[in-house]
């Protein structure tokens, strides 16, 4: 996708460095950062310099390949497995992270030295390329659902910042917009980190898509007023039975959509599906630091990017919730649109 007319990918493996967009600084400033060690790459995932299902999957893959590049010939496999251990411990919920790590480890298995290193790099680049292509195809399939005049609600950020390119939930919107379909998007803030207000709104503005930011608590009232025609989100993990783990607040939006008869689609590449996870109750939910709720980052009236405290009370900060498959209308994948149940998950994975 484009930033001020220049094409960018969220994640790039560049020699021994992993090149990333610095997402916490958006929308106040656009910058890229380069991690030079596996520990720096893992920290970028943990602190959400890079975030989003596909983006951390590609970063995890790149981090394992980075370890191979930095290691001596006799230490390639040991370095890769240690990197995999470190990277896998950063965030427990998103399936793509483990998918990316495992793809690179598998590619180098049975090889030694330079051959193992080259295979790891090629596999990491393939994970990124496939993520971008899958999201492009999600956009093509999902755009068929969008008609002139539709008002679409989304939650969190499942755009190109959350993947390598295009995104999942926003890809159909981008495709339809480029095809001349007139749309408007409701963007809820997505507390506590504000990925909707900060990232989704910034992306939509870059693409010229009409949108309005609303408080998290305002989405239900927009649905009740008949001002939402479709709800679409991404996912961080989909269980074998179709239950969906996504950013905290998705479950509430899905309940409201069901009550008001509004279709709710989840857009995702099949790399986000976890056939080994039987249901939503089996998905580990990441508990993040209390400071994300206690403090807010932003630019003050003098143009200084600073942190301010908003509460002094104890905090619970689950990063995700689980939406039962029964509340989801369908899954938009790179292979087409499928039912949100065990049959749909199995059929999409079989393609």
DRENDO-1510 file (C-alpha; in Angstrom, 1 decimal, always signed):
<recs>
REC; n; res; u; v; w
REC; 1; UNK; +0.0; +0.0; +0.0 .
REC; 2; UNK; +1.0; +3.6; -0.4 .
REC; 3; UNK; +2.3; +6.2; +2.1 .
REC; 4; UNK; +2.3; +9.6; +0.5 .
REC; 5; UNK; +2.4; +7.9; -2.9 .
REC; 6; UNK; +5.3; +5.6; -2.1 .
REC; 7; UNK; +4.7; +1.8; -1.8 .
REC; 8; UNK; +5.6; +0.2; +1.4 .
REC; 9; UNK; +5.4; -3.3; +2.9 .
REC; 10; UNK; +5.0; -3.6; +6.6 .
REC; 11; UNK; +7.9; -6.1; +7.1 .
REC; 12; UNK; +11.0; -6.7; +5.0 .
REC; 13; UNK; +14.0; -9.0; +5.6 .
REC; 14; UNK; +17.1; -7.0; +4.6 .
REC; 15; UNK; +20.2; -9.1; +4.9 .
REC; 16; UNK; +20.8; -9.6; +8.6 .
REC; 17; UNK; +18.2; -6.9; +9.6 .
REC; 18; UNK; +14.4; -6.9; +9.8 .
REC; 19; UNK; +13.0; -3.7; +8.5 .
REC; 20; UNK; +9.7; -2.7; +10.1 .
REC; 21; UNK; +7.2; +0.3; +10.2 .
REC; 22; UNK; +7.3; +1.9; +13.7 .
REC; 23; UNK; +3.6; +1.6; +14.4 .
REC; 24; UNK; +3.4; +3.2; +17.9 .
REC; 25; UNK; +4.5; +6.5; +16.3 .
REC; 26; UNK; +1.5; +6.5; +13.9 .
REC; 27; UNK; -0.3; +8.6; +12.9 .
REC; 28; UNK; +1.9; +11.3; +14.4 .
REC; 29; UNK; +5.0; +10.3; +12.3 .
REC; 30; UNK; +5.8; +7.7; +9.7 .
REC; 31; UNK; +9.2; +6.0; +10.3 .
REC; 32; UNK; +10.8; +2.6; +9.8 .
REC; 33; UNK; +13.1; +0.8; +12.2 .
REC; 34; UNK; +15.7; -1.9; +11.6 .
REC; 35; UNK; +16.2; -4.7; +14.2 .
REC; 36; UNK; +19.8; -6.0; +14.1 .
REC; 37; UNK; +19.4; -9.0; +16.4 .
REC; 38; UNK; +16.8; -11.6; +17.2 .
REC; 39; UNK; +16.3; -10.1; +20.6 .
REC; 40; UNK; +15.6; -6.7; +19.0 .
REC; 41; UNK; +13.2; -8.4; +16.6 .
REC; 42; UNK; +11.4; -10.2; +19.4 .
REC; 43; UNK; +11.2; -7.0; +21.4 .
REC; 44; UNK; +9.6; -5.2; +18.4 .
REC; 45; UNK; +6.9; -7.9; +18.4 .
REC; 46; UNK; +6.4; -7.8; +22.2 .
REC; 47; UNK; +6.2; -4.0; +22.4 .
REC; 48; UNK; +4.0; -3.8; +19.2 .
REC; 49; UNK; +6.4; -1.8; +17.1 .
REC; 50; UNK; +5.0; -4.4; +14.7 .
REC; 51; UNK; +1.6; -5.9; +15.4 .
REC; 52; UNK; -1.3; -7.6; +13.5 .
REC; 53; UNK; -1.7; -11.3; +12.7 .
REC; 54; UNK; +0.1; -11.4; +9.3 .
REC; 55; UNK; +2.7; -8.8; +10.2 .
REC; 56; UNK; +4.0; -10.6; +13.3 .
REC; 57; UNK; +3.8; -13.9; +11.4 .
REC; 58; UNK; +6.1; -12.5; +8.7 .
REC; 59; UNK; +8.3; -10.9; +11.4 .
REC; 60; UNK; +8.6; -14.2; +13.3 .
REC; 61; UNK; +9.6; -15.9; +10.0 .
REC; 62; UNK; +12.1; -13.1; +9.3 .
REC; 63; UNK; +13.5; -13.4; +12.9 .
REC; 64; UNK; +14.3; -17.1; +12.5 .
REC; 65; UNK; +15.9; -16.4; +9.1 .
REC; 66; UNK; +17.8; -13.5; +10.7 .
REC; 67; UNK; +19.3; -15.9; +13.3 .
REC; 68; UNK; +20.4; -18.2; +10.4 .
REC; 69; UNK; +22.1; -15.3; +8.6 .
REC; 70; UNK; +23.9; -14.2; +11.8 .
REC; 71; UNK; +25.1; -17.7; +12.8 .
REC; 72; UNK; +28.2; -19.5; +11.7 .
REC; 73; UNK; +27.8; -22.6; +9.4 .
REC; 74; UNK; +28.0; -25.1; +12.3 .
REC; 75; UNK; +25.6; -23.1; +14.5 .
REC; 76; UNK; +22.7; -22.4; +12.0 .
REC; 77; UNK; +20.2; -24.9; +13.4 .
REC; 78; UNK; +21.0; -24.2; +17.0 .
REC; 79; UNK; +20.6; -20.5; +16.4 .
REC; 80; UNK; +17.3; -20.9; +14.5 .
REC; 81; UNK; +15.8; -23.1; +17.2 .
REC; 82; UNK; +16.8; -20.7; +19.9 .
REC; 83; UNK; +15.4; -17.8; +17.9 .
REC; 84; UNK; +12.1; -19.7; +17.4 .
REC; 85; UNK; +11.9; -20.2; +21.2 .
REC; 86; UNK; +12.5; -16.5; +21.9 .
REC; 87; UNK; +10.1; -15.3; +19.2 .
REC; 88; UNK; +7.3; -17.7; +20.0 .
REC; 89; UNK; +7.3; -16.5; +23.6 .
REC; 90; UNK; +6.5; -12.9; +22.6 .
REC; 91; UNK; +2.7; -13.1; +22.0 .
REC; 92; UNK; +0.6; -16.2; +22.7 .
REC; 93; UNK; -2.6; -15.7; +20.8 .
REC; 94; UNK; -1.9; -14.9; +17.2 .
REC; 95; UNK; -1.7; -18.1; +15.1 .
REC; 96; UNK; +0.3; -16.5; +12.3 .
REC; 97; UNK; +3.4; -16.0; +14.5 .
REC; 98; UNK; +3.7; -19.8; +15.0 .
REC; 99; UNK; +2.9; -20.5; +11.4 .
REC; 100; UNK; +5.7; -18.2; +10.2 .
REC; 101; UNK; +8.3; -19.6; +12.7 .
REC; 102; UNK; +7.4; -23.2; +11.8 .
REC; 103; UNK; +7.6; -22.6; +8.1 .
REC; 104; UNK; +11.2; -21.4; +8.3 .
REC; 105; UNK; +12.3; -24.1; +10.6 .
REC; 106; UNK; +10.8; -26.8; +8.3 .
REC; 107; UNK; +12.4; -25.3; +5.2 .
REC; 108; UNK; +15.9; -25.7; +6.7 .
REC; 109; UNK; +15.4; -29.1; +8.2 .
REC; 110; UNK; +17.9; -31.6; +6.9 .
REC; 111; UNK; +20.2; -29.0; +5.4 .
REC; 112; UNK; +23.4; -27.7; +6.7 .
REC; 113; UNK; +25.5; -24.5; +6.6 .
REC; 114; UNK; +24.9; -22.2; +3.7 .
REC; 115; UNK; +22.1; -24.3; +2.2 .
REC; 116; UNK; +20.2; -24.2; +5.5 .
REC; 117; UNK; +20.7; -20.4; +5.7 .
REC; 118; UNK; +19.6; -19.9; +2.1 .
REC; 119; UNK; +16.5; -22.1; +2.6 .
REC; 120; UNK; +15.6; -20.1; +5.8 .
REC; 121; UNK; +15.8; -16.8; +4.0 .
REC; 122; UNK; +13.8; -18.0; +1.0 .
REC; 123; UNK; +11.1; -19.4; +3.3 .
REC; 124; UNK; +10.8; -16.2; +5.3 .
REC; 125; UNK; +10.5; -14.2; +2.0 .
REC; 126; UNK; +7.9; -16.7; +0.8 .
REC; 127; UNK; +5.8; -16.2; +4.0 .
REC; 128; UNK; +5.8; -12.5; +3.4 .
REC; 129; UNK; +5.0; -12.8; -0.3 .
REC; 130; UNK; +2.2; -15.3; +0.4 .
REC; 131; UNK; +0.7; -13.1; +3.1 .
REC; 132; UNK; +0.6; -10.1; +0.7 .
REC; 133; UNK; -0.9; -12.2; -2.1 .
REC; 134; UNK; -3.5; -13.9; +0.2 .
REC; 135; UNK; -4.7; -10.5; +1.4 .
REC; 136; UNK; -4.9; -9.2; -2.2 .
REC; 137; UNK; -7.2; -12.1; -3.0 .
REC; 138; UNK; -9.2; -11.6; +0.2 .
REC; 139; UNK; -9.9; -8.1; -1.1 .
REC; 140; UNK; -11.1; -9.4; -4.5 .
REC; 141; UNK; -13.5; -12.0; -2.9 .
REC; 142; UNK; -14.7; -9.6; -0.2 .
REC; 143; UNK; -15.3; -6.7; -2.5 .
REC; 144; UNK; -18.2; -8.7; -4.1 .
REC; 145; UNK; -20.1; -8.1; -0.8 .
REC; 146; UNK; -19.8; -4.3; -0.9 .
REC; 147; UNK; -22.3; -2.2; -2.8 .
REC; 148; UNK; -22.6; +1.6; -3.4 .
REC; 149; UNK; -23.7; +3.5; -0.4 .
REC; 150; UNK; -22.8; +0.9; +2.2 .
REC; 151; UNK; -21.7; +2.0; +5.7 .
REC; 152; UNK; -19.2; -0.5; +7.0 .
REC; 153; UNK; -18.1; -0.9; +10.6 .
REC; 154; UNK; -14.7; -2.3; +11.6 .
REC; 155; UNK; -12.8; -2.9; +14.9 .
REC; 156; UNK; -9.1; -2.6; +15.6 .
REC; 157; UNK; -6.7; -2.5; +12.7 .
REC; 158; UNK; -6.8; -5.4; +10.1 .
REC; 159; UNK; -5.5; -3.3; +7.3 .
REC; 160; UNK; -2.1; -3.4; +5.5 .
REC; 161; UNK; -0.3; -2.4; +8.7 .
REC; 162; UNK; -1.5; -5.7; +10.3 .
REC; 163; UNK; -0.2; -7.8; +7.4 .
REC; 164; UNK; +2.5; -7.4; +4.9 .
REC; 165; UNK; +0.3; -5.6; +2.4 .
REC; 166; UNK; -3.4; -5.0; +1.6 .
REC; 167; UNK; -4.7; -6.4; +5.0 .
REC; 168; UNK; -7.6; -8.6; +5.7 .
REC; 169; UNK; -10.7; -6.7; +6.9 .
REC; 170; UNK; -9.8; -3.6; +5.0 .
REC; 171; UNK; -8.7; -5.3; +1.8 .
REC; 172; UNK; -12.2; -5.6; +0.4 .
REC; 173; UNK; -12.8; -2.0; +1.2 .
REC; 174; UNK; -9.6; -0.9; -0.6 .
REC; 175; UNK; -10.5; -3.1; -3.6 .
REC; 176; UNK; -14.1; -1.8; -3.8 .
REC; 177; UNK; -12.9; +1.8; -3.4 .
REC; 178; UNK; -10.4; +1.5; -6.2 .
REC; 179; UNK; -13.2; +0.0; -8.3 .
REC; 180; UNK; -15.3; +3.1; -7.8 .
REC; 181; UNK; -17.7; +1.8; -5.2 .
REC; 182; UNK; -18.8; +4.6; -2.8 .
REC; 183; UNK; -18.4; +3.5; +0.8 .
REC; 184; UNK; -18.2; +5.0; +4.2 .
REC; 185; UNK; -16.4; +3.3; +7.2 .
REC; 186; UNK; -17.1; +3.6; +10.9 .
REC; 187; UNK; -13.8; +3.3; +12.7 .
REC; 188; UNK; -14.1; +2.7; +16.4 .
REC; 189; UNK; -11.2; +3.9; +18.6 .
REC; 190; UNK; -10.3; +0.3; +19.9 .
REC; 191; UNK; -9.1; +1.0; +23.4 .
REC; 192; UNK; -6.7; +0.8; +25.0 .
REC; 193; UNK; -4.1; +1.2; +22.3 .
REC; 194; UNK; -6.3; +3.0; +19.8 .
REC; 195; UNK; -5.5; +0.9; +16.8 .
REC; 196; UNK; -8.7; +2.0; +15.1 .
REC; 197; UNK; -8.3; +5.7; +15.7 .
REC; 198; UNK; -4.5; +5.7; +15.2 .
REC; 199; UNK; -3.9; +3.1; +12.5 .
REC; 200; UNK; -7.1; +2.2; +10.6 .
REC; 201; UNK; -8.1; +5.9; +10.3 .
REC; 202; UNK; -4.6; +6.7; +9.1 .
REC; 203; UNK; -4.7; +3.9; +6.5 .
REC; 204; UNK; -8.1; +4.9; +5.2 .
REC; 205; UNK; -7.0; +8.5; +4.9 .
REC; 206; UNK; -3.9; +7.5; +2.9 .
REC; 207; UNK; -6.2; +5.6; +0.5 .
REC; 208; UNK; -8.8; +8.3; +0.4 .
REC; 209; UNK; -11.6; +6.2; +1.8 .
REC; 210; UNK; -14.4; +8.2; +3.5 .
REC; 211; UNK; -14.5; +7.4; +7.2 .
REC; 212; UNK; -15.4; +8.7; +10.6 .
REC; 213; UNK; -13.8; +7.8; +14.0 .
REC; 214; UNK; -16.2; +7.0; +16.8 .
REC; 215; UNK; -15.7; +6.1; +20.5 .
REC; 216; UNK; -15.8; +2.3; +21.2 .
REC; 217; UNK; -19.1; +2.7; +23.0 .
REC; 218; UNK; -20.8; +4.5; +20.1 .
REC; 219; UNK; -20.8; +1.5; +17.6 .
REC; 220; UNK; -23.9; -0.1; +19.2 .
REC; 221; UNK; -25.9; +3.1; +18.9 .
REC; 222; UNK; -24.9; +3.4; +15.2 .
REC; 223; UNK; -26.2; -0.1; +14.6 .
REC; 224; UNK; -29.4; +0.6; +16.5 .
REC; 225; UNK; -29.9; +3.8; +14.4 .
REC; 226; UNK; -29.7; +1.8; +11.1 .
REC; 227; UNK; -26.4; +3.4; +10.1 .
REC; 228; UNK; -24.3; +0.2; +9.8 .
REC; 229; UNK; -24.9; -2.2; +6.8 .
REC; 230; UNK; -22.0; -4.6; +7.5 .
REC; 231; UNK; -19.5; -5.4; +10.2 .
REC; 232; UNK; -16.1; -6.8; +9.1 .
REC; 233; UNK; -13.1; -7.5; +11.3 .
REC; 234; UNK; -9.9; -9.6; +11.1 .
REC; 235; UNK; -8.8; -12.4; +13.4 .
REC; 236; UNK; -5.8; -13.4; +15.4 .
REC; 237; UNK; -6.7; -17.1; +15.6 .
REC; 238; UNK; -9.7; -19.1; +14.3 .
REC; 239; UNK; -10.3; -22.5; +16.1 .
REC; 240; UNK; -11.3; -25.6; +14.3 .
REC; 241; UNK; -15.0; -25.1; +15.1 .
REC; 242; UNK; -15.0; -21.5; +13.8 .
REC; 243; UNK; -14.7; -19.6; +17.0 .
REC; 244; UNK; -12.8; -16.4; +16.5 .
REC; 245; UNK; -10.1; -14.7; +18.7 .
REC; 246; UNK; -9.7; -11.1; +17.8 .
REC; 247; UNK; -9.0; -7.7; +19.5 .
REC; 248; UNK; -10.9; -7.2; +22.8 .
REC; 249; UNK; -14.3; -5.7; +22.0 .
REC; 250; UNK; -15.0; -7.8; +18.9 .
REC; 251; UNK; -17.3; -10.1; +20.8 .
REC; 252; UNK; -19.5; -7.1; +21.9 .
REC; 253; UNK; -19.6; -5.7; +18.4 .
REC; 254; UNK; -20.6; -9.2; +17.1 .
REC; 255; UNK; -23.4; -9.5; +19.7 .
REC; 256; UNK; -24.8; -6.1; +18.7 .
REC; 257; UNK; -24.6; -7.0; +15.0 .
REC; 258; UNK; -26.5; -10.2; +15.5 .
REC; 259; UNK; -29.2; -8.5; +17.5 .
REC; 260; UNK; -29.7; -5.9; +14.8 .
REC; 261; UNK; -29.5; -8.3; +11.9 .
REC; 262; UNK; -26.3; -6.9; +10.5 .
REC; 263; UNK; -24.0; -9.4; +8.6 .
REC; 264; UNK; -20.7; -9.9; +10.4 .
REC; 265; UNK; -17.8; -11.2; +8.3 .
REC; 266; UNK; -14.3; -12.2; +9.5 .
REC; 267; UNK; -11.6; -11.7; +6.9 .
REC; 268; UNK; -8.4; -13.8; +7.2 .
REC; 269; UNK; -5.8; -15.8; +5.4 .
REC; 270; UNK; -6.0; -19.5; +6.1 .
REC; 271; UNK; -2.6; -19.2; +7.9 .
REC; 272; UNK; -4.7; -17.7; +10.8 .
REC; 273; UNK; -6.7; -20.8; +11.1 .
REC; 274; UNK; -5.6; -23.3; +13.8 .
REC; 275; UNK; -7.0; -26.7; +13.2 .
REC; 276; UNK; -5.1; -28.0; +16.2 .
REC; 277; UNK; -7.1; -25.6; +18.5 .
REC; 278; UNK; -10.5; -27.3; +18.9 .
REC; 279; UNK; -12.6; -24.3; +20.1 .
REC; 280; UNK; -12.5; -20.8; +21.5 .
REC; 281; UNK; -12.1; -22.0; +25.1 .
REC; 282; UNK; -8.7; -23.5; +24.0 .
REC; 283; UNK; -7.3; -20.3; +22.7 .
REC; 284; UNK; -4.7; -18.6; +25.1 .
REC; 285; UNK; -5.6; -15.0; +25.7 .
REC; 286; UNK; -2.7; -12.6; +26.1 .
REC; 287; UNK; -2.8; -10.4; +29.2 .
REC; 288; UNK; -0.9; -7.2; +28.5 .
REC; 289; UNK; +0.7; -4.7; +30.7 .
REC; 290; UNK; -1.5; -2.4; +32.9 .
REC; 291; UNK; +0.3; +0.7; +31.6 .
REC; 292; UNK; -1.5; +0.4; +28.3 .
REC; 293; UNK; -4.7; +1.3; +30.1 .
REC; 294; UNK; -3.2; +3.6; +32.7 .
REC; 295; UNK; -1.3; +5.8; +30.2 .
REC; 296; UNK; -2.0; +7.3; +26.7 .
REC; 297; UNK; +0.5; +8.5; +24.1 .
REC; 298; UNK; -0.1; +11.4; +21.8 .
REC; 299; UNK; +1.1; +14.8; +20.5 .
REC; 300; UNK; +0.3; +17.7; +22.7 .
REC; 301; UNK; -0.7; +21.2; +21.5 .
REC; 302; UNK; +3.0; +22.2; +21.3 .
REC; 303; UNK; +3.8; +19.3; +19.0 .
REC; 304; UNK; +5.6; +17.1; +21.6 .
REC; 305; UNK; +5.0; +13.4; +21.5 .
REC; 306; UNK; +4.5; +12.4; +25.1 .
REC; 307; UNK; +2.8; +10.0; +27.5 .
REC; 308; UNK; +0.1; +11.1; +29.9 .
REC; 309; UNK; -1.6; +9.2; +32.8 .
REC; 310; UNK; -5.3; +8.7; +32.6 .
REC; 311; UNK; -6.0; +6.4; +35.7 .
REC; 312; UNK; -4.4; +5.4; +38.9 .
REC; 313; UNK; -6.6; +2.4; +39.6 .
REC; 314; UNK; -5.7; -1.3; +39.3 .
REC; 315; UNK; -6.1; -2.6; +35.7 .
REC; 316; UNK; -7.0; -5.8; +33.9 .
REC; 317; UNK; -5.9; -5.8; +30.3 .
REC; 318; UNK; -6.9; -8.8; +28.2 .
REC; 319; UNK; -5.7; -8.1; +24.6 .
REC; 320; UNK; -8.3; -10.4; +22.9 .
REC; 321; UNK; -11.7; -11.9; +23.3 .
REC; 322; UNK; -13.4; -14.9; +21.7 .
REC; 323; UNK; -16.5; -14.6; +19.4 .
REC; 324; UNK; -18.5; -17.8; +19.0 .
REC; 325; UNK; -18.8; -19.0; +15.5 .
REC; 326; UNK; -22.6; -18.8; +15.7 .
REC; 327; UNK; -22.3; -15.0; +15.7 .
REC; 328; UNK; -20.2; -14.9; +12.5 .
REC; 329; UNK; -21.9; -14.8; +9.0 .
REC; 330; UNK; -18.9; -16.1; +7.1 .
REC; 331; UNK; -15.1; -16.2; +6.6 .
REC; 332; UNK; -13.6; -14.2; +3.8 .
REC; 333; UNK; -10.4; -16.1; +2.8 .
REC; 334; UNK; -7.9; -16.0; -0.1 .
REC; 335; UNK; -9.9; -19.0; -1.5 .
REC; 336; UNK; -13.3; -17.5; -1.3 .
REC; 337; UNK; -16.1; -17.0; +1.3 .
REC; 338; UNK; -16.9; -19.9; +3.6 .
REC; 339; UNK; -19.4; -20.7; +6.4 .
REC; 340; UNK; -18.2; -19.8; +9.9 .
REC; 341; UNK; -18.2; -23.4; +11.3 .
REC; 342; UNK; -16.1; -26.5; +11.4 .
REC; 343; UNK; -17.1; -27.4; +7.9 .
REC; 344; UNK; -16.1; -24.0; +6.6 .
REC; 345; UNK; -12.8; -24.1; +8.3 .
REC; 346; UNK; -12.0; -27.5; +7.0 .
REC; 347; UNK; -13.1; -26.6; +3.5 .
REC; 348; UNK; -11.0; -23.4; +3.4 .
REC; 349; UNK; -7.9; -25.3; +4.6 .
REC; 350; UNK; -8.4; -28.1; +2.1 .
REC; 351; UNK; -8.1; -25.6; -0.9 .
</recs>
